Amino acid sequence: MKNIFFSCCLVAALSVTSAFAQEITNLSLLQQGGYTLIFRHASAPGGIPPTGTGNDTGGALDSLWWMRCDANYSRQLSIIGRNEAMNIGRTFKRLNIKISRIAASEFCRCYETAVLMNTGLPVTISQGLTMTLYTNELRTRTIDSLARPMPPQGTNTVLVTHGIDFGDTLYNRIATLAWSDAAVYRNRTDARPEFIGFVRAATWGQQATSVAIQQQTASVSEITIAPNPANDRLSLCTPEKYSLRIINPLGQVVFDDESLQDARTLSIEDWANAAYTVILSNSKRTISQRFVKNP
């Protein structure tokens, strides 16, 4: 009995050690490139609007309810979630972790997470990263096709999805992810990627400089984006020079300006009615706000 007890304890101890060995806190290994980072989207706790961030309503596929950046149809990122996503992007820049490709689920909370990372890359929207709506076979085939290719030398691939079962032993670790966690895979030539470990949301947050977060908070009140909702014109006013990007609900850049300063008025009459993300960034900070284009 003692031997059995000892064996069970040894197995348990090894299991715990193995679990801790999979936690990645030193992100310098990502600087060399050759990895695929698969994120669960940032915090989106849900709840009934206007105080909550919405609940997934479901409905007919032709309604595209899950793609709407509207809390009346589906869960959206919370303020905390949006800061989490921006912190990931700040960490990429601060540690010189280069990204050459970024793709996301069709759900707004996923591609907004990808957009707010502010990698400067277009976000590819993928059905195969989307939960529930499509088949397990499509998800498994797609995630392998996205995660398997070797990224260009010195760069990494980023995918943003949900904490769901992909029906594949290699990728099922994604089902255990909490919001803003990432599963890290090392890419291999002519072989499926190798699972390395997890980077937790707290690690991304700790790596982002507290100074940047404080500066962002202090600066939000100095920036005006109005009216909101907007109809035919949108006015922006900033106290210092920023690079401006406006992203539509599909993750596409609909407007950019590398040298926005003082006041600027945009004609948006021909834009689709939707929720847009405005990203302002310079060497000191990155600020994100949203506005709605109404008829």
N, C-alpha and C positions, 0 to 999 in steps of 0.2 A: 504493500500500500504506500509505503514511504517513497519507493522508487517511482510509482505512478504519480504521486503528488508532486515529486520533484520534477518529473518529466513535464507534467501539465504546467507547472510554474515556469519552467524553462521556455516552453513554447509560448506562453503568454508574454514572458519578458522579451523574447525575440520578436514577437508580433508588435509590441509597443515600440521597441527599438527601430524596427523596420518602418513603422508609421512615422516616427520622428525623423528618420533619415530621409524621408520624402519631402520634408518641409524645406524649401529653398528660401534662405534669408539673404544670402550674398548674391546679388544680381549681376555681379561683374562677369559671370560666365556668359551672359547674354550679349556682352559687348563684341564677342568674336563672331556672332551670327551663326546661322545654321540651325535655328530652332523654330518650332511652331508653338505659339502661345494661344491656347484656347480658353477664352474667358467666358464666365457666366456674366450676363449683363449686370450693371450697377444696381444699387438699391432701388426697389420699386415695390413698396409695401402694400399698395392698394388701398381700398377704402372708398366710401362714397364721396364724390365731389360735392362741394368745392374743397372741403377740408382734407379729403383723401386723394390718392393719386389714381383712382379709378379701379374698376374690376373688369376682367375679360368677359365680355357679354356673350360671345359666340354669335352664331347666325349663319346665314348663307354665305358660301364662299365668294359669290359674285359681289357681295357687299364690301369685301376687303376690310372688314371691321378691325382686324388686327394690325393693319398698316396705318391706321389713323393716329396721329399724335393728339388724341382727344380723350381725356379721362372719362368721358361719357360712354366710350366704346371699349377701351382696353387700359390695362395698367400702364402708367407712365413712370419715368424716373422721378424720385423725390429730389428735394434740394440737396440732401446728403448724397444721393446717388449721382447727381450731376457733378458734385465736387469730387466724388470718388473717381469718376471717369477722367476728369481733368487732372487729378493727381497722378493717375497712371501715365498720362501724356507728359506731365512735368517730369516724372521719373525717367521716362524714355530720353528726354532731352538732357536732363541733368547728368545721367550716367552714359550718355552717348550710345544708347541702344538703338540701332538703326532698324527701321521697319521698311520693307519693300512692297508689302502687300497686306491689305486689310479687307476682310469680308464680314458680313453680319447677317443675322436672321432678318426676315421681313418685319418682325415686330418692331414698332417704333422704339421701345425701350432698349432694344439691342443696337439698332443702327444709330440711335442718338448716343449711346455709350461709345460707339466707334467714332462718331463724328467729334465728340467732345474730347477724345484723346488728342485731337488736333495734330495728327501726323503729317498733314499736308498732302495726303494721298486721297484719291477718290475711294469711296467705300462701295465695294461690290455687294449687292443685295442677293442673298442666296436662299432659295426655297429649301435646300438641303440642310440649312442650319436652323430652320424654323420648326417649332415644336407642334405636335398634335395634328396639324392640318394635313400633313402628307404622310406617305408610308414610311415605315422603318427602313425598308429596303432603299428608298431614295435617300434618306438621311445618312445611312451607313455608307452608301456608294459615294455620296457627295462629300462628306467630311473627309473620307480617305483621299479623294481626288484633290481636295484643298490642302490637306495637312501633309500629304506625302511628298510632293515635289520639293527638291532642294532649292531654297531661296538663293538669290544672287549672293556672291561671296561677301561676308561681313554684315549680312542683313538677316532679318527674321520675318516670319509670317505671323499675323495676328488674325484670329477668328473670334467673333463674339456670338454666343449662342445662349442656350438655356441649360438649366441643370436637369437634363433629361437622359433617359436610356437610349443610346444609339444602336442597341442591338448588336454590339460588337465588343468583344472582350478588351481590345486595345483602347477603345475610346469610352468605355463605360465609366471610367473614373470621373468623367465630366458630370455624371449624375450626382456626385457627392459635393460639387462645388457650391459654396455660398456666394452671395452677390459680390462681384468684383474680384473673386478668386480666379486664378488661372492654373490650368494643367499645362505642364511644359513637356514638350516632346523634342528629342534630338533627331534631326533629319539624317537619313542615311541614303547613300547612293544605291539605287536599284534594290531597295528594301523598304518595308514599312517603317515609319518612325519609331523610336524607342522612348517609352515613357521615362521621364527623369524625376519629376516630383511636382509639388504644388507651390505656387506663390500666393499667399493669402492677401486679402484686401488690406489688412493692417500693415503688411510689409510695403505695399505700394504707397500707402499714406505716410509711413515713417520716412520713406526715401524722398518724398516730395518736401521741399524746403518749407518750413513754417513761415519764413519771411514772405514767400510768394503768396501763401494763403492769406496772411495778414494784409498784404498790399492789395490783393484782390478785393477783400472785404471793405477796405477803406475806400476803394476807387469806384465801387458799383454805384454809389450815390452820386458820383460826379458825372456819370454818363447818362444821357437822355436818349431814349428810343421811343418815339411817339408819333402819332397816337397808337394806342394798343387796346383793342383791335384797330387795324388800319384798313383803309378802303382803296384809295388811289395813290396816296403819297405817304412816304415814311421819312421822318426826320431823325437824324442822328447828330448828337452833339458830344464831343469829347474834349477834355482839357489838354490832352497831349497826343502825340502821334501814335497811331495804331495801324496794324494790318487788319483789314476787315474781310471776313468771309460770311456769307449768308447761305445756309444749307436748307434745302427743302426736305419734306418728309421721306424722300427716297434716298437721302444721303448725298444728293447732288449739289454742287456749288452753283448757285444761281446768280451770285454777284460777288465780286472780290475787288478790293482796292488795297494796294500795298502801302499807301501813305495817307490814311484818313486822319484829319485833324480839324479842330474847330467844328463848324456846322456843315452838314451835307443833307440834301433832300433827294430821295430816290423816287422815281415813278414806278409804282408797282401795280398799276391798273390791269396790266395783262397777265399778272402772275396768277397761278391757280389758288383757289381759296383753301388755305391749309395753315398749319402751325409751322413757323420757320424758326431756325436756330441762328442767332447772331453770335459770331465768335470774334472778339477783339483781342489782339495779342501784340506784345512788344517784348523787348528784352527783360522787362521787369515782371510782367504778369500776363495772365490769360483770363479773360472775362467772358462769360457766356450768359446770354439772355434770350428770351423767346418772345415772339410776337405772333399774332394771328392776323391773317389776311381774310377779311370778310367781303361779301359782295357789296 
